[in-house]
Amino acid sequence: MKKILIIGAGAQGGACASILSRDNDVSRIVLGDLNLDLANKVKDKIKSDKISTTKVNAGKIEDIEKAAKGVDVIINLTLCRFNPNIMEAALNSGAHYVDTAFDDPIWTQLTKPEPLEISSKFKTAGLTALIGCGGAPGVVNVLTRYICDKLDTIDEIAVKVGDKFLGEHENVVRTWEPTWCPEIALTDYVDEPTVFENGKYIKYPAFSGLEEYAFPEPVGKVLIGYHHHEEAVTLPHFIGKGVKNVGFKYPIDLAAAAFVKMGFASSSPIEVKGSKVAPMDVLMKLVHRPSDTFLAEDENTAKLPPRYAHPYLVEVSGEKKGTITRYKIWWPSSLFSTVEEKQELYRKFGTTKVSVALPSIVGAKMCTESNTKRGVISPECLDPIRFLNTMTATGWSLKFDEVCSKQVAIS
């Protein structure tokens, strides 16, 4: 029976704890957060004897180690800036490690490429640190590996994300409401996106590589562009097979773009009526924060139809036995597409917010298996069929569409 520490009790931490509380493979869940009141509210909602809460300052390694005593895996669902601390605490505690997003120093070391400094320490300890194992990155990487396993050589991998509002807007003018950490949502538009082009990592300006891409219905055409995201970093590093080009494109959020262009992504103070204030602090004070979305869920919200269609799509081109072959796969990022599926998710897990939490749990389970590679890895290093089977065994099957086309010449 596995013992798991979750760091971060927000939108994803609450969902993760709820899913794990119903898992017969899990005997103990420690939910740690700097906001102990939030962690206790999550525990009270789930009502499971498996869960205990503790106050954890992710900026202090000793805090994390205290909470991690005796656990098998740490699932990090807090901000990327705390990743190095939590990874070090996992090593010191003899625990495997999973996160759903990452940044420097690992980002830069992968793009140099440089040896991952901490990877050898995890290998020596017989532990796995699985980075970027949520929805995107995460499931995207697993299904990319699933396709790449069908080909002998890989030329190009293109990851594209679509978005369409399915209902009627209650207001013509709406606020900016990111569904995950607002700081990360905004800075991902600020940072120059990494693209792997002709075998080399390069940087493009923000809001570049624009194209209007036709996604499968009901989404249709969406304006997308290069975006700061992990897939374009890890896939070239770990996939192999001669891959030459990897890019990640994301919908252009016009509200976020306007904030960036106006300077609201800056942390440098400016003077306003005699006071110094950072524009980012002002925006983050006013923006809706999604940390309470798990607590706000109930049987009634589960009956509401999906508000957005938000597909992930991967295109892979390469060769199989000398024939040029292209694959395209797509699936709903939420892991459900109907009201019936949404209600079923809530009945099984006590939440519908599973798109990040569930893959992180699957990754955590695979980290504890003896045949999983040790050291620092990303989800494309995992056996994709085993990952998908584990997801099904945990309680939810991933459904996706797959199309294959080949270049054929009859002579």
C-alpha positions in Angstrom: 0.0 0.0 0.0 1.5 3.4 -1.1 1.9 6.4 1.1 1.8 9.7 -0.8 2.6 13.3 0.1 0.8 16.0 -2.0 2.3 19.5 -1.8 -0.2 22.1 -2.8 -3.9 21.9 -1.8 -5.3 24.2 -4.5 -7.3 23.3 -7.6 -5.1 20.3 -8.6 -4.1 19.3 -5.1 -7.7 18.9 -3.9 -8.6 16.8 -6.9 -5.5 14.7 -6.5 -6.3 14.0 -2.9 -9.9 13.1 -3.8 -8.9 10.6 -6.4 -6.2 9.0 -4.2 -8.7 8.7 -1.3 -10.7 6.3 -3.4 -7.7 4.2 -4.5 -7.3 0.8 -2.9 -3.6 1.0 -3.7 -3.1 4.0 -1.4 -3.2 3.7 2.4 -2.1 7.2 3.5 -2.3 10.7 2.0 -0.5 13.7 3.5 -1.8 17.0 2.1 0.6 19.8 2.7 0.2 23.5 2.1 1.3 26.8 3.5 -2.4 27.6 3.8 -3.4 24.9 6.4 -7.0 26.2 6.4 -7.3 25.4 2.7 -5.8 22.0 3.2 -8.3 21.3 6.0 -11.2 22.4 3.9 -10.2 20.0 1.2 -9.9 17.2 3.8 -13.3 18.0 5.3 -14.9 17.9 1.8 -13.4 14.5 0.9 -14.1 12.9 4.3 -11.5 10.2 4.1 -9.6 8.8 7.1 -6.6 8.3 4.8 -6.0 12.0 4.6 -4.0 14.0 7.1 -3.0 17.7 6.7 0.1 19.6 7.6 1.5 23.1 7.1 4.3 23.0 4.6 6.4 25.9 3.5 7.7 24.7 0.1 10.5 27.3 0.4 12.0 25.3 3.3 13.5 21.9 2.6 13.3 20.9 6.2 9.5 21.5 6.2 9.1 19.3 3.2 11.3 16.5 4.7 9.3 16.5 7.9 6.0 16.1 5.9 7.6 13.4 3.7 8.7 11.1 6.5 7.8 7.5 5.5 6.1 8.3 2.2 6.8 6.5 -1.1 6.1 9.4 -3.5 5.9 13.2 -3.4 3.5 14.7 -5.9 4.4 18.4 -6.3 1.4 20.5 -7.3 2.7 23.9 -6.4 4.7 26.6 -8.2 7.7 25.6 -10.4 10.0 27.8 -8.4 9.7 25.3 -5.5 10.7 22.3 -7.6 14.4 22.2 -6.7 13.6 22.3 -3.0 11.0 19.5 -3.3 13.2 17.4 -5.4 16.0 17.7 -2.9 13.7 16.8 -0.1 12.4 13.8 -2.0 16.0 12.6 -2.4 16.8 13.1 1.3 13.6 11.3 2.3 14.0 8.3 -0.1 10.8 9.2 -2.0 10.1 9.2 -5.7 9.1 12.6 -7.1 6.4 13.7 -9.6 5.6 17.2 -10.8 3.3 18.5 -13.6 5.4 21.4 -14.8 9.1 22.5 -14.6 11.4 25.4 -15.3 15.1 26.2 -14.7 17.5 24.7 -13.9 16.3 21.6 -15.7 14.8 23.5 -18.6 18.2 25.0 -19.5 20.2 21.8 -18.9 17.9 19.9 -21.3 18.3 22.5 -24.1 22.1 22.9 -23.9 22.1 19.9 -23.7 23.8 19.4 -20.4 23.7 16.4 -18.1 20.9 16.8 -15.6 22.9 17.4 -12.4 20.3 15.9 -10.1 19.5 12.9 -12.3 22.6 10.9 -11.2 21.7 11.5 -7.6 18.2 10.0 -8.1 19.7 7.0 -10.0 22.2 6.4 -7.3 19.4 6.4 -4.7 17.3 4.0 -6.9 14.6 6.7 -7.2 12.7 8.3 -10.1 11.9 12.0 -10.6 9.2 12.2 -13.2 8.9 15.8 -14.5 6.0 17.3 -16.3 3.4 14.6 -15.8 0.0 16.3 -15.9 -2.2 16.9 -19.0 0.1 19.0 -21.1 2.9 18.2 -20.5 2.1 14.7 -19.5 -0.6 12.8 -21.4 0.6 14.7 -24.5 4.0 13.2 -24.1 2.7 9.7 -23.4 0.5 9.7 -26.6 3.4 11.2 -28.6 5.6 8.3 -27.5 2.7 5.9 -28.4 2.7 7.2 -32.0 6.5 7.4 -32.2 6.8 3.7 -31.2 4.9 2.9 -34.5 7.6 4.6 -36.7 11.2 3.7 -37.4 12.4 7.4 -37.7 10.8 10.7 -36.7 11.0 13.9 -38.7 8.5 16.2 -37.0 6.3 16.4 -33.9 3.8 19.2 -33.7 1.7 19.7 -30.6 -1.4 22.0 -31.0 -4.0 23.0 -28.5 -7.4 24.3 -29.5 -10.2 26.1 -27.6 -13.8 27.0 -28.1 -16.5 28.3 -25.7 -19.6 26.1 -26.1 -22.2 28.1 -24.2 -23.7 31.5 -24.5 -21.8 34.3 -22.9 -23.7 35.8 -20.0 -21.8 39.1 -20.5 -20.3 40.6 -23.6 -17.4 41.9 -21.6 -15.8 39.3 -19.4 -12.9 39.1 -17.0 -9.7 37.2 -17.6 -10.2 33.9 -15.8 -7.3 31.4 -16.3 -8.2 27.9 -15.1 -4.7 27.3 -13.5 -2.1 29.4 -11.7 -2.6 33.0 -13.1 1.1 33.8 -12.7 2.2 30.9 -14.8 -0.6 31.4 -17.3 0.6 35.0 -17.9 4.4 34.4 -17.8 4.0 31.6 -20.3 2.9 34.2 -22.8 5.8 36.5 -21.9 8.7 34.0 -22.1 10.2 33.4 -25.5 8.9 30.0 -26.7 11.5 27.2 -27.2 11.2 25.4 -30.6 13.3 22.5 -31.8 14.1 23.3 -35.4 16.5 21.4 -37.7 18.0 19.5 -34.8 18.6 22.6 -32.6 16.8 24.4 -29.8 16.0 28.0 -30.7 14.0 30.8 -29.2 11.2 32.6 -31.0 9.6 35.9 -30.0 6.3 35.7 -28.0 3.2 35.5 -30.1 5.1 34.3 -33.2 4.5 31.3 -35.5 0.9 32.3 -35.9 -1.5 30.1 -37.9 -5.2 29.5 -38.1 -5.6 25.8 -37.5 -8.7 23.8 -38.2 -9.3 21.5 -35.2 -11.9 18.7 -35.3 -15.5 19.7 -34.6 -16.9 21.3 -32.5 -13.9 23.5 -32.3 -13.1 24.5 -35.9 -10.5 27.2 -36.8 -8.4 28.6 -33.9 -5.6 31.2 -34.0 -2.6 29.5 -32.4 1.1 30.4 -32.0 4.3 29.2 -30.5 4.1 29.0 -26.7 6.5 28.5 -23.8 5.9 24.9 -22.9 7.8 21.8 -21.8 7.0 19.4 -24.7 9.3 21.2 -27.1 12.1 20.7 -24.6 11.7 17.1 -23.4 10.4 15.4 -26.6 13.6 16.1 -28.7 15.7 15.1 -25.7 14.1 11.8 -24.9 12.2 10.5 -28.0 15.3 10.0 -30.2 14.7 8.3 -33.6 16.4 11.2 -35.4 13.6 13.7 -34.6 14.5 17.0 -36.3 11.5 19.4 -35.5 9.3 19.8 -32.4 7.0 22.7 -31.8 4.2 23.5 -29.3 1.4 25.9 -30.4 -1.3 27.3 -28.1 -4.4 29.5 -28.6 -3.8 33.2 -28.5 -5.5 34.6 -25.4 -6.3 38.2 -26.4 -6.9 39.3 -22.9 -3.6 37.9 -21.7 -1.8 39.3 -24.7 -3.2 42.7 -24.0 -1.9 42.5 -20.4 1.5 41.5 -21.6 1.7 44.3 -24.1 0.6 46.8 -21.5 3.4 45.6 -19.1 1.2 43.9 -16.5 3.5 40.9 -16.6 6.4 43.0 -15.1 7.5 42.5 -11.5 9.6 45.7 -11.7 7.9 48.4 -9.5 6.6 51.6 -11.2 5.6 54.8 -9.5 1.8 55.4 -9.2 0.7 58.6 -7.3 3.9 58.6 -5.2 3.8 54.9 -4.4 5.9 52.1 -5.9 3.9 49.1 -7.2 4.7 46.1 -9.4 2.2 45.8 -12.3 2.1 42.0 -11.9 1.1 42.4 -8.2 -1.8 44.6 -9.2 -3.1 42.2 -11.8 -2.6 39.1 -9.5 -4.6 40.9 -6.8 -7.5 41.5 -9.1 -7.6 38.3 -11.1 -9.9 35.4 -10.2 -7.9 32.5 -8.7 -8.9 28.9 -9.4 -7.8 27.4 -6.1 -11.4 27.1 -4.9 -12.7 25.2 -8.0 -12.4 21.8 -6.3 -14.2 23.0 -3.2 -16.9 24.5 -5.3 -17.7 21.3 -7.1 -20.8 19.2 -6.1 -23.3 16.9 -7.7 -25.2 19.9 -9.2 -22.1 21.4 -10.9 -21.3 17.9 -12.3 -24.6 18.0 -14.1 -23.8 21.2 -16.0 -22.7 20.7 -19.6 -19.0 21.3 -20.5 -18.4 25.0 -21.1 -15.4 24.6 -23.3 -14.0 22.3 -25.9 -10.3 22.3 -25.4 -8.7 19.6 -27.5 -5.0 18.5 -27.5 -3.8 17.4 -30.9 -0.5 15.8 -31.9 0.8 15.4 -35.4 3.8 13.1 -36.0 5.5 12.5 -39.3 8.3 10.0 -40.1 9.0 6.7 -41.9 8.0 3.1 -41.4 9.8 0.6 -43.5 10.8 3.3 -46.0 7.3 4.7 -46.3 6.6 8.3 -45.3 3.8 8.0 -42.7 1.9 10.7 -40.8 -0.2 10.3 -37.6 -2.7 12.6 -36.1 -4.3 12.0 -32.7 -6.6 14.2 -30.6 -8.5 14.0 -27.3 -10.4 16.3 -24.9 -8.0 17.9 -22.4 -10.6 17.5 -19.7 -10.7 13.8 -20.4 -14.5 14.0 -20.9 -16.7 15.4 -23.6 -20.3 14.8 -22.5 -22.4 15.6 -19.4 -22.8 11.8 -18.8 -19.0 11.3 -18.7 -18.6 14.4 -16.4 -21.2 13.0 -14.0 -19.5 9.6 -14.0 -16.2 11.2 -13.2 -17.7 12.9 -10.2 -19.3 9.7 -8.9 -16.0 7.8 -9.2 -13.6 10.5 -7.9 -15.6 13.2 -6.2 -14.3 15.7 -8.7 -14.3 16.4 -12.5 -11.0 18.2 -12.3 -8.9 15.2 -13.3 -7.0 16.3 -16.4 -3.8 17.1 -14.4 -4.3 15.2 -11.2 -5.1 11.8 -12.6 -2.0 11.6 -14.9 0.2 12.7 -12.0 -1.2 9.8 -9.9 -0.6 7.3 -12.8 3.0 8.6 -13.0 3.4 8.3 -9.3 2.2 4.7 -9.4 4.6 3.9 -12.2 7.5 5.5 -10.4 7.1 2.8 -7.6 7.3 -0.1 -10.1 10.7 -1.8 -10.3 10.9 -1.7 -14.2 10.6 2.1 -14.4 13.8 3.9 -15.3 15.5 5.7 -12.4 16.9 9.2 -12.5 15.1 12.3 -13.9 12.7 11.3 -16.7 9.7 12.8 -18.5 6.4 11.0 -19.4 7.6 9.9 -22.9 10.2 7.7 -21.1 7.3 5.6 -19.7 5.8 2.7 -21.5 2.7 4.3 -23.1 0.5 1.2 -23.1 1.3 0.5 -19.5 0.5 4.1 -18.6 -2.8 4.0 -20.4 -3.6 0.6 -18.7 -2.7 2.0 -15.3 -5.0 5.0 -16.0 -7.9 2.6 -16.8 -7.2 0.5 -13.7 -7.2 3.7 -11.6 -10.7 4.3 -12.7 -10.8 6.2 -16.0 -9.9 5.2 -19.6 -8.4 7.8 -21.9 -10.3 8.0 -25.2 -8.6 9.5 -28.3 -9.0 9.6 -32.0 -6.2 8.4 -34.3 -5.7 8.9 -38.0 -2.8 7.5 -40.1 -1.9 8.5 -43.7 0.8 7.2 -45.9 2.6 8.4 -49.0 1.8 5.7 -51.6 3.2 5.4 -55.2 1.9 2.7 -57.5 4.2 2.0 -60.5 
